[in-house]
């Protein structure tokens, strides 16, 4: 069974607003390598549209700076599944997931491969409630934002995790990967 890994950037004070994070070459290189681990990406509508706007190449211009190229290339080529009840169609190597979220994600996890990758805020909350996330990866930025959305607001019960890996980046950001205690 393919594991489902949730990964997100957060600040030291828990803000997960993408505008609060300073993009660096090191950060994008790390995330490109991380995304390449997965067979497919799982997004909610908001995250899918944000990523598409930022990293899908247009016919007229290069959508990214040189420092983001590896990440942009990786996410552009990746297979994507989009959970949305409002979108009628998607492209950019993506398909819509409809129906029961738990059943749809369970089917994806049962397919052969290395793993699935999910980002965002609302979809991971729903997946955590269903017990479908196998790994939680938090890339903690050495910054205090003082505002913004936080992770897992509204979680119905605490979820205990065990630390399984830790990596410090040159920028001072720390990547911590956890698995649910079962």
C-alpha contacts under 8 A as a table, 3 or more apart, distances in Angstrom:
res1	aa1	res2	aa2	distance
1	X	109	X	5.65
1	X	110	X	4.83
1	X	111	X	6.69
1	X	112	X	6.60
1	X	113	X	7.73
2	X	108	X	7.86
2	X	109	X	4.76
2	X	110	X	6.22
2	X	111	X	6.80
2	X	112	X	6.54
2	X	113	X	5.89
2	X	114	X	5.72
2	X	115	X	4.46
2	X	116	X	6.60
3	X	109	X	6.46
3	X	114	X	7.36
3	X	115	X	4.87
3	X	116	X	6.15
3	X	133	X	7.57
3	X	134	X	5.63
3	X	135	X	7.43
4	X	109	X	7.06
4	X	115	X	5.95
4	X	116	X	4.70
4	X	117	X	5.76
4	X	118	X	7.14
4	X	132	X	7.11
4	X	133	X	5.24
4	X	134	X	5.23
4	X	135	X	6.43
5	X	115	X	7.40
5	X	116	X	6.17
5	X	117	X	4.91
5	X	118	X	6.15
5	X	133	X	6.19
5	X	134	X	5.92
5	X	135	X	4.54
5	X	136	X	5.89
5	X	137	X	7.16
6	X	117	X	5.95
6	X	118	X	4.81
6	X	119	X	5.78
6	X	124	X	7.02
6	X	133	X	6.75
6	X	134	X	8.00
6	X	135	X	6.10
6	X	136	X	4.90
6	X	137	X	5.90
7	X	117	X	7.39
7	X	118	X	6.58
7	X	119	X	5.69
7	X	136	X	6.04
7	X	137	X	4.45
7	X	138	X	5.79
7	X	139	X	7.47
8	X	16	X	7.43
8	X	119	X	6.08
8	X	120	X	7.08
8	X	137	X	6.56
8	X	138	X	5.39
8	X	139	X	6.12
9	X	16	X	6.19
9	X	18	X	7.46
9	X	21	X	7.27
9	X	138	X	6.00
9	X	139	X	4.68
9	X	140	X	5.98
9	X	141	X	6.95
10	X	13	X	7.87
10	X	14	X	5.62
10	X	15	X	5.38
10	X	16	X	4.62
10	X	17	X	7.57
10	X	21	X	7.49
10	X	138	X	6.76
10	X	139	X	6.14
10	X	140	X	5.00
10	X	141	X	5.99
11	X	14	X	5.16
11	X	15	X	5.23
11	X	16	X	6.73
11	X	20	X	7.53
11	X	21	X	7.28
11	X	140	X	5.45
11	X	141	X	4.73
11	X	142	X	6.45
11	X	143	X	5.36
11	X	144	X	5.82
11	X	145	X	6.54
12	X	15	X	7.49
12	X	140	X	6.13
12	X	141	X	6.18
12	X	142	X	6.08
12	X	143	X	5.77
12	X	144	X	5.62
12	X	145	X	7.98
13	X	143	X	7.76
13	X	144	X	5.52
13	X	145	X	6.76
13	X	146	X	6.99
14	X	150	X	5.64
14	X	151	X	7.25
15	X	20	X	7.42
15	X	145	X	6.42
15	X	146	X	7.61
15	X	147	X	6.51
15	X	148	X	5.29
15	X	149	X	5.58
15	X	150	X	5.04
15	X	151	X	7.63
16	X	20	X	7.42
16	X	148	X	6.76
16	X	149	X	5.76
16	X	150	X	5.58
16	X	151	X	6.72
17	X	20	X	5.48
17	X	21	X	7.37
17	X	148	X	5.73
17	X	149	X	6.08
17	X	150	X	7.97
18	X	21	X	5.57
19	X	22	X	7.66
20	X	145	X	6.14
21	X	141	X	7.11
23	X	27	X	6.36
23	X	28	X	7.06
24	X	27	X	5.11
24	X	28	X	6.29
24	X	67	X	7.11
25	X	28	X	5.24
25	X	29	X	6.01
25	X	67	X	4.76
25	X	68	X	6.40
26	X	29	X	5.08
26	X	30	X	6.10
26	X	169	X	7.83
26	X	170	X	7.91
26	X	171	X	7.90
27	X	30	X	5.19
27	X	31	X	6.25
28	X	31	X	5.09
28	X	32	X	5.97
28	X	67	X	7.29
28	X	68	X	5.74
28	X	70	X	7.20
28	X	71	X	5.52
29	X	32	X	5.07
29	X	33	X	6.30
29	X	68	X	7.59
29	X	70	X	6.35
29	X	71	X	6.32
30	X	33	X	5.28
30	X	34	X	6.17
31	X	34	X	4.80
31	X	35	X	5.98
31	X	71	X	6.56
32	X	35	X	5.17
32	X	36	X	6.14
32	X	70	X	6.03
32	X	71	X	4.34
32	X	72	X	7.85
32	X	74	X	5.87
32	X	75	X	7.48
33	X	36	X	5.10
33	X	37	X	6.65
34	X	37	X	5.40
34	X	38	X	7.44
35	X	38	X	5.56
35	X	41	X	7.88
35	X	74	X	6.93
35	X	75	X	7.13
35	X	117	X	7.05
36	X	39	X	7.55
36	X	74	X	6.55
36	X	78	X	7.97
37	X	114	X	6.91
37	X	115	X	7.10
38	X	41	X	7.07
38	X	114	X	5.98
38	X	115	X	4.76
38	X	116	X	5.10
38	X	117	X	5.91
39	X	78	X	7.44
39	X	79	X	7.03
39	X	113	X	6.28
39	X	114	X	6.14
39	X	115	X	5.66
39	X	116	X	5.90
40	X	78	X	6.08
40	X	79	X	4.74
40	X	80	X	5.56
40	X	81	X	7.31
40	X	115	X	7.28
40	X	116	X	5.24
40	X	117	X	6.43
41	X	78	X	6.90
41	X	79	X	6.20
41	X	80	X	4.67
41	X	81	X	6.11
41	X	116	X	5.85
41	X	117	X	4.81
41	X	118	X	5.83
42	X	80	X	5.88
42	X	81	X	4.83
42	X	82	X	5.97
42	X	83	X	7.53
42	X	116	X	7.06
42	X	117	X	6.00
42	X	118	X	4.75
42	X	119	X	7.14
43	X	46	X	7.89
43	X	47	X	5.84
43	X	48	X	5.43
43	X	80	X	7.32
43	X	81	X	6.23
43	X	82	X	4.92
43	X	83	X	6.20
43	X	118	X	6.03
43	X	119	X	6.26
43	X	120	X	6.95
43	X	123	X	7.24
44	X	47	X	5.59
44	X	48	X	6.04
44	X	82	X	5.50
44	X	83	X	4.80
44	X	84	X	6.13
44	X	120	X	7.10
44	X	122	X	7.47
44	X	123	X	5.72
45	X	48	X	5.14
45	X	49	X	6.08
45	X	82	X	6.32
45	X	83	X	6.28
45	X	84	X	5.41
45	X	87	X	7.47
46	X	49	X	5.32
46	X	50	X	6.11
46	X	120	X	7.93
47	X	50	X	5.03
47	X	51	X	6.03
47	X	119	X	7.24
47	X	120	X	5.64
48	X	51	X	5.25
48	X	52	X	5.98
48	X	82	X	6.82
49	X	52	X	5.01
49	X	53	X	6.01
50	X	53	X	5.26
50	X	54	X	6.21
51	X	54	X	5.13
51	X	55	X	5.72
51	X	56	X	7.44
52	X	55	X	5.43
52	X	56	X	4.99
52	X	92	X	7.70
53	X	56	X	6.16
54	X	63	X	6.73
54	X	64	X	7.38
55	X	63	X	6.03
55	X	64	X	6.52
55	X	72	X	5.14
55	X	75	X	7.40
55	X	76	X	6.89
56	X	63	X	6.69
56	X	72	X	7.26
56	X	76	X	6.06
56	X	92	X	7.60
57	X	61	X	7.17
57	X	62	X	5.99
57	X	63	X	5.23
57	X	64	X	7.95
57	X	76	X	7.91
58	X	61	X	5.62
58	X	62	X	6.64
58	X	63	X	6.52
62	X	65	X	7.64
64	X	67	X	7.99
64	X	68	X	5.99
64	X	69	X	6.38
64	X	72	X	7.11
65	X	68	X	5.51
65	X	69	X	6.51
66	X	69	X	5.22
67	X	70	X	7.56
68	X	71	X	5.47
68	X	72	X	6.01
69	X	72	X	4.97
69	X	73	X	5.92
70	X	73	X	5.19
70	X	74	X	6.10
71	X	74	X	5.09
71	X	75	X	6.08
72	X	75	X	5.34
72	X	76	X	5.86
73	X	76	X	5.12
73	X	77	X	6.25
74	X	77	X	5.42
74	X	78	X	6.23
75	X	78	X	5.13
76	X	92	X	7.23
76	X	93	X	7.85
77	X	93	X	7.31
78	X	93	X	7.02
79	X	93	X	5.48
79	X	94	X	5.99
80	X	92	X	7.94
80	X	93	X	6.10
80	X	94	X	4.35
80	X	95	X	6.50
81	X	94	X	5.42
81	X	95	X	5.09
81	X	96	X	5.78
81	X	97	X	6.33
82	X	90	X	7.88
82	X	94	X	6.85
82	X	95	X	6.11
82	X	96	X	4.78
82	X	97	X	5.77
83	X	96	X	6.00
83	X	97	X	5.05
83	X	98	X	6.78
83	X	101	X	7.92
83	X	123	X	7.93
84	X	87	X	5.83
84	X	96	X	6.95
84	X	97	X	7.09
84	X	98	X	7.25
85	X	98	X	7.28
87	X	90	X	7.31
89	X	95	X	7.69
89	X	96	X	6.95
90	X	94	X	5.97
90	X	95	X	6.02
90	X	96	X	6.68
91	X	94	X	5.06
91	X	95	X	6.83
97	X	101	X	7.82
97	X	104	X	6.83
98	X	101	X	7.35
98	X	104	X	7.52
99	X	104	X	7.18
100	X	103	X	5.47
100	X	104	X	6.15
101	X	104	X	5.17
101	X	105	X	6.10
102	X	105	X	5.38
102	X	106	X	5.98
102	X	127	X	7.53
102	X	130	X	6.73
102	X	132	X	7.67
103	X	106	X	5.06
103	X	107	X	6.18
104	X	107	X	5.22
104	X	108	X	6.47
105	X	108	X	5.00
105	X	109	X	6.15
105	X	132	X	7.77
106	X	109	X	5.05
106	X	110	X	6.26
106	X	132	X	7.60
107	X	110	X	5.17
107	X	111	X	6.69
108	X	111	X	5.46
109	X	112	X	7.87
109	X	115	X	7.52
109	X	116	X	7.26
118	X	124	X	7.07
119	X	123	X	7.89
119	X	124	X	6.96
120	X	123	X	6.54
120	X	124	X	6.58
121	X	124	X	5.68
121	X	125	X	6.47
121	X	151	X	6.36
121	X	152	X	7.24
122	X	125	X	5.22
122	X	126	X	6.57
122	X	152	X	7.88
123	X	126	X	5.20
123	X	127	X	6.22
124	X	127	X	4.87
124	X	128	X	5.91
124	X	133	X	7.86
124	X	152	X	7.85
125	X	128	X	5.13
125	X	129	X	6.23
125	X	151	X	7.90
125	X	152	X	5.41
125	X	153	X	7.91
125	X	155	X	6.83
126	X	129	X	5.14
126	X	130	X	6.41
127	X	130	X	5.05
127	X	131	X	6.25
127	X	132	X	5.36
127	X	133	X	6.24
128	X	131	X	4.95
128	X	132	X	6.00
128	X	133	X	5.80
129	X	132	X	7.81
129	X	155	X	6.96
129	X	156	X	7.30
133	X	136	X	7.19
134	X	179	X	5.94
134	X	180	X	6.69
135	X	177	X	6.73
135	X	178	X	5.64
135	X	179	X	4.72
135	X	180	X	7.12
136	X	177	X	5.57
136	X	178	X	5.04
136	X	179	X	6.21
137	X	175	X	6.83
137	X	176	X	5.64
137	X	177	X	4.26
137	X	178	X	6.30
138	X	175	X	5.72
138	X	176	X	5.38
138	X	177	X	6.46
139	X	173	X	6.63
139	X	174	X	5.69
139	X	175	X	4.31
139	X	176	X	6.46
140	X	173	X	5.47
140	X	174	X	5.22
140	X	175	X	6.21
140	X	176	X	7.81
141	X	172	X	7.26
141	X	173	X	4.60
141	X	174	X	6.83
142	X	172	X	6.10
142	X	173	X	5.59
145	X	148	X	7.46
150	X	153	X	6.41
152	X	155	X	5.45
155	X	158	X	7.14
159	X	180	X	7.11
160	X	180	X	6.01
160	X	181	X	5.71
161	X	178	X	5.80
161	X	179	X	5.46
161	X	180	X	4.38
161	X	181	X	5.19
162	X	178	X	5.27
162	X	179	X	5.48
162	X	180	X	6.28
162	X	181	X	6.04
163	X	166	X	7.71
163	X	176	X	7.08
163	X	177	X	6.01
163	X	178	X	4.43
163	X	179	X	6.71
164	X	176	X	7.85
164	X	177	X	5.75
164	X	178	X	5.33
164	X	179	X	6.77
165	X	176	X	5.90
165	X	177	X	5.07
165	X	178	X	7.03
166	X	174	X	7.11
166	X	175	X	5.57
166	X	176	X	4.55
166	X	177	X	6.29
167	X	174	X	5.74
167	X	175	X	5.03
167	X	176	X	6.61
168	X	172	X	6.37
168	X	173	X	6.00
168	X	174	X	4.44
168	X	175	X	6.22
169	X	172	X	5.51
169	X	173	X	5.33
169	X	174	X	6.06
169	X	175	X	7.63
170	X	173	X	7.24
